């Protein structure tokens, strides 16, 4: 995005402060997405004049968000000064509430991890109050780690495996958790405030948001440099199946924020009963629960609710590498069902990429063959419509990473807001 785009967006107010904030954010995004560069190159790539870019960089230096470092001499000329993000200066926190696990991740502007934790739970059989207690504990620990590291926390975004109303921010329904109309934002804020008050005077709780966890996973998968990901479908494997559609580089949210509930596409009318009360939803064929049912016995240790998702998946990976017949057959079956559902979406939306995220990414090596075979057979357009299948590098951490990135967005929109956060969330 060049400066002209930013100017058009804020020109209606003719507010010089808004223009300046937008330009500061433009430079921060450019450094985040493209890495360290000289002032001159930043000016050229963002459409700013050299003098404007230099002044803005100086302001970002004063805010502690970037530094200017000598990159060494280039021939006989002057040393090249590189502008780079200051690692660890600020961070966003993402949290996830899922059926069998809770997770939290704090990430700074450069994408480096400041704090991370994951905990296995049996969310279906626990009341919401207990689950919220547990996730608030994890978030409180992450905030403490961030403060110890000297990072200013810009916000907290909680991803939930369920429908989140964009207007009310209520978790309207989370079928696999058995939740309805839960105010996660208020409940998490209240618990964090109590925790903060119990350890003496500390800064106020950072802003809290809530979102669908697959939508957050899609945010993590966005890559500005990859044109094929400007139009993509993200399949987020969990106990069920979360999904998100990205069009022209933006996650499609729909009128009420409920877009992307592809896990409840009906693919097998004679299939299993879904947590939503319907029969044959896509997630009943490809979620972690049906995979475990096909690959293991009920008393298999891999089903222990105390295990983290990573521990479960590590066991399945080990068995697949040892060519365990039952495990491989189960993975092949899930891969075929993934391909069947994905073909419907590819025929409908013609994305550039289908991304396997969540648990699908960890087991992607064994899911891909059957998935791609089914895509080739069921997509009408030649060569599967030109859609490629990619495996996420984030896997089960995609949702919390996306949550952390969303928590950083206010700062990227207005870096001057950091002055209000200093001393308030450190």
C-alpha positions as CSV (number, residue, x, y, z in Angstrom):
1,X,0.0,0.0,0.0
2,X,1.4,3.4,-1.0
3,X,1.0,6.7,0.7
4,X,-1.6,7.8,-1.9
5,X,-3.9,5.1,-0.7
6,X,-3.6,6.2,2.9
7,X,-4.2,9.9,1.9
8,X,-7.4,9.0,0.1
9,X,-8.7,7.1,3.1
10,X,-8.2,10.0,5.6
11,X,-8.7,13.0,3.3
12,X,-12.4,13.3,4.1
13,X,-11.5,14.6,7.6
14,X,-8.5,16.7,6.4
15,X,-7.0,16.0,9.8
16,X,-3.2,16.4,9.6
17,X,-2.8,14.2,12.8
18,X,-4.8,11.4,11.1
19,X,-2.6,11.7,8.0
20,X,0.5,11.5,10.1
21,X,-0.7,8.5,12.1
22,X,-1.6,6.7,8.9
23,X,1.8,7.4,7.4
24,X,3.6,6.2,10.6
25,X,1.5,3.0,10.4
26,X,2.4,2.6,6.7
27,X,6.1,2.7,7.5
28,X,5.7,0.2,10.4
29,X,3.8,-2.2,8.2
30,X,6.4,-1.9,5.5
31,X,9.2,-2.7,7.9
32,X,7.2,-5.6,9.3
33,X,6.4,-7.1,5.9
34,X,9.6,-6.4,4.1
35,X,12.3,-6.2,6.8
36,X,15.0,-3.6,7.5
37,X,15.6,-1.0,4.8
38,X,17.1,2.4,4.3
39,X,15.1,5.6,4.7
40,X,15.4,6.2,0.9
41,X,14.0,2.8,0.0
42,X,11.2,3.1,2.5
43,X,10.3,6.5,1.0
44,X,10.4,5.0,-2.5
45,X,8.3,1.9,-1.7
46,X,5.7,3.8,0.3
47,X,5.3,6.8,-2.1
48,X,6.5,9.3,0.6
49,X,9.0,12.0,-0.1
50,X,12.4,11.5,1.4
51,X,12.1,14.4,3.8
52,X,8.6,13.2,5.0
53,X,9.9,9.6,5.5
54,X,12.9,10.8,7.4
55,X,10.8,12.9,9.8
56,X,8.4,10.0,10.4
57,X,11.3,7.5,11.0
58,X,12.7,9.9,13.6
59,X,9.3,10.0,15.3
60,X,9.1,6.2,15.3
61,X,12.6,6.1,16.8
62,X,11.4,8.5,19.6
63,X,8.5,6.1,20.2
64,X,11.0,3.3,20.6
65,X,9.5,1.3,17.8
66,X,12.3,1.4,15.3
67,X,16.1,1.9,15.4
68,X,18.5,3.2,12.8
69,X,21.7,1.1,12.5
70,X,24.9,1.4,10.4
71,X,24.7,-1.5,7.9
72,X,28.4,-1.0,6.9
73,X,30.1,0.9,4.1
74,X,29.1,0.3,0.5
75,X,32.1,0.9,-1.6
76,X,33.6,4.3,-1.1
77,X,30.3,5.9,-0.2
78,X,28.7,6.7,3.1
79,X,27.7,3.9,5.4
80,X,24.2,2.5,4.7
81,X,21.8,3.2,7.6
82,X,19.1,0.6,7.9
83,X,15.8,1.3,9.7
84,X,14.6,-1.8,11.6
85,X,11.9,-2.7,14.0
86,X,12.9,-2.8,17.7
87,X,12.3,-6.4,18.7
88,X,10.3,-6.8,22.0
89,X,9.3,-3.2,22.3
90,X,5.6,-4.0,22.0
91,X,3.6,-7.2,21.7
92,X,0.1,-8.4,21.1
93,X,-1.4,-11.4,23.0
94,X,-3.5,-14.1,21.3
95,X,-5.4,-16.7,23.3
96,X,-7.5,-19.7,22.1
97,X,-10.4,-21.6,23.7
98,X,-11.0,-24.9,22.0
99,X,-12.6,-28.1,23.0
100,X,-9.5,-30.0,24.1
101,X,-7.0,-27.3,24.7
102,X,-6.3,-23.7,25.7
103,X,-3.4,-21.7,24.3
104,X,-1.8,-18.3,24.6
105,X,0.9,-16.6,22.5
106,X,2.5,-13.1,22.8
107,X,4.2,-11.9,19.7
108,X,6.1,-8.7,19.0
109,X,6.0,-6.6,15.8
110,X,8.7,-8.6,14.1
111,X,6.8,-11.9,14.8
112,X,9.1,-13.1,17.5
113,X,7.5,-15.0,20.4
114,X,7.6,-13.2,23.8
115,X,5.5,-15.8,25.7
116,X,3.8,-19.1,24.9
117,X,1.8,-21.7,26.8
118,X,-0.7,-24.5,26.0
119,X,-2.9,-26.6,28.3
120,X,-5.0,-29.7,27.7
121,X,-8.6,-29.5,28.9
122,X,-11.9,-31.4,28.5
123,X,-13.9,-28.4,27.5
124,X,-17.0,-30.2,26.6
125,X,-17.4,-31.5,30.2
126,X,-16.4,-28.3,32.0
127,X,-18.6,-25.3,32.7
128,X,-17.7,-22.1,30.9
129,X,-16.7,-20.5,34.2
130,X,-13.9,-23.0,34.8
131,X,-12.7,-22.8,31.2
132,X,-12.6,-19.0,31.4
133,X,-10.7,-19.2,34.7
134,X,-8.1,-21.4,33.1
135,X,-7.6,-19.2,30.0
136,X,-7.4,-16.1,32.1
137,X,-4.7,-17.7,34.1
138,X,-2.7,-18.4,31.0
139,X,-3.2,-14.9,29.7
140,X,-2.2,-13.4,33.1
141,X,1.0,-15.4,33.0
142,X,1.7,-14.1,29.4
143,X,1.2,-10.5,30.5
144,X,3.6,-11.0,33.4
145,X,6.2,-12.5,31.0
146,X,5.8,-9.6,28.6
147,X,6.2,-7.0,31.3
148,X,9.3,-8.8,32.6
149,X,10.7,-8.7,29.1
150,X,10.0,-4.9,28.9
151,X,7.3,-5.2,26.2
152,X,4.2,-2.9,26.1
153,X,1.1,-5.1,25.5
154,X,-1.2,-3.5,22.9
155,X,-4.1,-5.9,23.4
156,X,-5.5,-9.4,23.9
157,X,-7.6,-11.2,21.4
158,X,-9.3,-14.5,22.4
159,X,-10.2,-16.9,19.7
160,X,-13.1,-19.3,20.3
161,X,-14.3,-22.4,18.4
162,X,-17.7,-21.0,17.7
163,X,-19.8,-18.2,16.2
164,X,-18.9,-14.7,17.4
165,X,-21.4,-11.9,16.7
166,X,-19.4,-9.0,15.3
167,X,-21.8,-6.4,16.8
168,X,-22.3,-7.7,20.3
169,X,-19.0,-9.6,20.6
170,X,-20.9,-12.4,22.2
171,X,-20.0,-16.0,21.5
172,X,-23.5,-16.8,20.1
173,X,-23.0,-20.6,19.9
174,X,-20.0,-22.9,20.2
175,X,-21.5,-26.3,19.4
176,X,-18.5,-28.5,20.5
177,X,-18.1,-26.6,23.8
178,X,-21.9,-26.4,24.4
179,X,-21.7,-22.6,24.9
180,X,-24.4,-20.1,24.0
181,X,-24.4,-16.3,24.4
182,X,-21.2,-16.1,26.5
183,X,-19.6,-12.6,27.0
184,X,-16.0,-13.8,26.8
185,X,-14.6,-10.2,26.6
186,X,-16.3,-9.2,29.9
187,X,-15.5,-12.4,31.6
188,X,-11.8,-12.4,30.7
189,X,-11.4,-8.7,31.6
190,X,-13.0,-9.3,35.0
191,X,-10.8,-12.2,35.8
192,X,-7.6,-10.4,34.7
193,X,-8.6,-7.3,36.8
194,X,-9.0,-9.5,39.8
195,X,-5.7,-11.2,39.2
196,X,-4.0,-7.9,38.8
197,X,-5.4,-6.6,42.0
198,X,-4.3,-9.6,43.9
199,X,-0.6,-8.9,43.3
200,X,-0.5,-5.2,44.2
201,X,-0.6,-2.1,42.0
202,X,-0.1,-3.0,38.3
203,X,-1.2,-1.4,35.0
204,X,-4.8,-1.7,33.8
205,X,-5.8,-4.6,31.7
206,X,-5.1,-4.1,28.0
207,X,-8.0,-4.0,25.6
208,X,-9.7,-7.4,25.1
209,X,-11.4,-8.7,21.9
210,X,-12.9,-12.0,20.9
211,X,-13.1,-13.6,17.5
212,X,-13.6,-17.0,15.8
213,X,-10.5,-19.0,16.1
214,X,-10.4,-20.0,12.4
215,X,-10.7,-16.4,11.3
216,X,-7.7,-15.6,13.4
217,X,-5.8,-18.6,11.9
218,X,-6.5,-17.1,8.5
219,X,-5.1,-13.8,9.6
220,X,-1.8,-15.6,10.5
221,X,-1.7,-17.2,7.1
222,X,-1.9,-13.9,5.1
223,X,1.3,-13.3,3.2
224,X,1.4,-9.9,1.3
225,X,4.2,-11.2,-1.0
226,X,2.3,-14.3,-2.1
227,X,-0.3,-13.4,-4.7
228,X,-1.9,-16.9,-4.5
229,X,-2.8,-16.2,-0.9
230,X,-4.8,-13.0,-1.7
231,X,-7.7,-15.4,-2.5
232,X,-7.5,-18.5,-0.3
233,X,-9.4,-20.9,1.9
234,X,-8.0,-21.8,5.3
235,X,-9.0,-25.2,6.7
236,X,-8.2,-25.2,10.4
237,X,-8.2,-28.7,11.8
238,X,-9.2,-29.1,15.5
239,X,-11.6,-31.3,17.3
240,X,-14.0,-30.1,14.6
241,X,-13.2,-28.1,11.5
242,X,-12.8,-24.3,11.5
243,X,-12.5,-22.4,8.2
244,X,-12.1,-19.0,6.7
245,X,-12.3,-17.5,3.3
246,X,-9.9,-14.8,2.2
247,X,-10.8,-12.6,-0.8
248,X,-8.5,-9.9,-2.2
249,X,-6.2,-10.2,0.8
250,X,-9.0,-9.7,3.4
251,X,-10.7,-12.3,5.6
252,X,-14.4,-12.5,4.6
253,X,-16.4,-11.9,7.8
254,X,-20.0,-11.6,6.5
255,X,-22.8,-9.5,7.7
256,X,-22.7,-10.6,11.3
257,X,-19.1,-11.9,11.4
258,X,-20.3,-15.5,11.0
259,X,-18.8,-16.3,7.5
260,X,-16.5,-19.3,7.1
261,X,-18.5,-21.9,9.1
262,X,-17.5,-24.5,6.5
263,X,-17.2,-27.2,9.1
264,X,-21.0,-27.4,9.0
265,X,-21.3,-28.0,5.3
266,X,-23.3,-31.2,4.9
267,X,-21.1,-33.7,3.1
268,X,-22.6,-37.0,4.2
269,X,-26.4,-37.2,4.9
270,X,-25.9,-40.7,6.4
271,X,-22.9,-39.6,8.4
272,X,-22.3,-38.9,12.1
273,X,-24.3,-36.7,14.4
274,X,-22.5,-33.3,14.8
275,X,-22.2,-31.2,17.9
276,X,-24.5,-28.7,16.2
277,X,-27.3,-31.2,16.2
278,X,-27.2,-31.9,12.5
279,X,-26.1,-35.1,10.7
280,X,-23.2,-35.4,8.3
281,X,-21.4,-32.1,8.7
282,X,-18.0,-31.9,7.2
283,X,-16.3,-31.7,10.5
284,X,-17.8,-35.1,11.6
285,X,-15.6,-36.6,8.9
286,X,-12.3,-34.6,9.2
287,X,-12.1,-33.3,12.7
288,X,-9.6,-34.7,15.2
289,X,-12.3,-36.6,17.0
290,X,-13.2,-38.8,13.9
291,X,-9.6,-39.2,13.1
292,X,-8.9,-40.5,16.6
293,X,-12.0,-42.8,16.5
294,X,-10.7,-44.3,13.2
295,X,-7.0,-44.6,14.3
296,X,-7.3,-45.6,18.0
297,X,-9.3,-47.6,20.5
298,X,-11.3,-45.7,23.2
299,X,-8.7,-46.6,25.9
300,X,-5.7,-45.5,23.8
301,X,-3.5,-43.2,25.9
302,X,-3.5,-40.6,23.0
303,X,-7.1,-39.8,24.0
304,X,-6.2,-38.7,27.5
305,X,-7.8,-35.2,28.0
306,X,-4.8,-34.1,30.0
307,X,-2.6,-34.3,26.9
308,X,-1.9,-31.2,24.9
309,X,-2.8,-31.2,21.2
310,X,0.9,-31.3,20.3
311,X,1.4,-34.5,22.4
312,X,-1.5,-36.2,20.7
313,X,-0.3,-35.3,17.3
314,X,3.3,-36.3,18.1
315,X,2.0,-39.8,18.9
316,X,0.1,-40.0,15.6
317,X,3.1,-38.8,13.6
318,X,5.3,-41.4,15.2
319,X,2.8,-44.1,14.3
320,X,2.4,-42.9,10.8
321,X,6.2,-42.9,10.3
322,X,6.3,-46.4,11.6
323,X,3.8,-47.3,8.9
324,X,1.1,-48.4,11.4
325,X,-1.7,-49.6,9.1
326,X,-4.6,-48.4,11.1
327,X,-3.1,-44.9,11.5
328,X,-2.3,-44.6,7.8
329,X,-5.8,-45.9,6.7
330,X,-7.4,-43.3,9.0
331,X,-5.3,-40.5,7.6
332,X,-6.1,-41.6,4.1
333,X,-9.8,-41.5,4.8
334,X,-9.7,-38.1,6.4
335,X,-7.6,-36.8,3.5
336,X,-10.2,-38.0,1.0
337,X,-13.0,-36.3,3.0
338,X,-11.0,-33.1,3.1
339,X,-10.6,-33.3,-0.6
340,X,-14.4,-33.9,-1.1
341,X,-15.3,-30.8,0.9
342,X,-12.5,-28.7,-0.5
343,X,-13.6,-29.5,-4.0
344,X,-17.0,-27.9,-3.3
345,X,-15.4,-24.7,-2.1
346,X,-12.9,-24.7,-5.0
347,X,-15.7,-25.1,-7.5
348,X,-17.6,-22.3,-5.8
349,X,-14.8,-19.8,-5.1
350,X,-11.8,-20.7,-7.3
351,X,-9.2,-19.7,-4.7
352,X,-5.5,-19.5,-5.4
353,X,-4.6,-21.6,-2.4
354,X,-6.1,-24.0,0.1
355,X,-4.1,-23.8,3.3
356,X,-4.1,-26.8,5.7
357,X,-3.8,-25.3,9.2
358,X,-4.3,-26.5,12.7
359,X,-3.8,-30.3,13.2
360,X,-4.0,-30.8,9.4
361,X,-0.6,-29.1,9.0
362,X,1.1,-31.5,11.4
363,X,-0.3,-34.5,9.5
364,X,-0.3,-32.9,6.1
365,X,2.3,-35.2,4.7
366,X,-0.1,-38.1,5.0
367,X,-3.3,-36.2,4.2
368,X,-2.2,-34.6,1.0
369,X,-2.2,-37.5,-1.4
370,X,-5.8,-38.5,-0.9
371,X,-6.9,-34.8,-0.7
372,X,-5.2,-33.9,-4.0
373,X,-6.5,-37.0,-5.7
374,X,-10.1,-36.1,-4.7
375,X,-9.6,-32.4,-5.7
376,X,-8.4,-33.5,-9.2
377,X,-11.4,-35.7,-9.6
378,X,-14.1,-33.4,-8.2
379,X,-13.1,-29.9,-9.4
380,X,-14.7,-29.2,-12.8
381,X,-12.0,-26.7,-14.0
382,X,-8.8,-28.3,-15.4
383,X,-5.9,-28.9,-13.0
384,X,-8.1,-28.4,-9.9
385,X,-8.9,-24.9,-11.1
386,X,-5.3,-23.9,-10.6
387,X,-5.7,-24.1,-6.9
388,X,-2.6,-25.2,-5.0
389,X,-2.7,-26.9,-1.5
390,X,-0.2,-25.4,1.0
391,X,0.7,-26.6,4.5
392,X,0.7,-24.0,7.2
393,X,4.1,-23.4,8.9
394,X,2.2,-22.4,12.1
395,X,0.0,-25.5,12.4
396,X,-1.9,-25.6,15.8
397,X,-0.5,-22.2,16.8
398,X,-2.0,-20.3,13.8
399,X,-5.1,-19.1,15.8
400,X,-3.2,-17.7,18.7
401,X,-0.6,-16.1,16.4
402,X,-3.4,-14.6,14.4
403,X,-4.9,-13.3,17.7
404,X,-1.6,-11.7,18.6
405,X,-1.4,-10.0,15.2
406,X,-4.9,-8.7,15.5
407,X,-4.0,-7.3,18.9
408,X,-1.2,-5.3,17.3
409,X,-3.4,-3.8,14.6
410,X,-4.4,-0.7,16.6
411,X,-0.8,0.2,17.0
412,X,-0.2,-0.3,13.3
413,X,-3.1,2.0,12.5
414,X,-1.9,4.7,14.9
415,X,1.6,4.2,16.3
416,X,1.2,7.5,18.3
417,X,-1.2,5.6,20.6
418,X,1.8,3.9,22.1
419,X,2.2,7.0,24.3
420,X,-1.1,6.2,26.0
421,X,0.0,2.5,26.5
422,X,3.3,3.3,28.0
423,X,3.2,2.8,31.7
424,X,-0.3,1.5,31.3
425,X,0.4,-2.0,30.1
426,X,4.0,-2.6,30.7
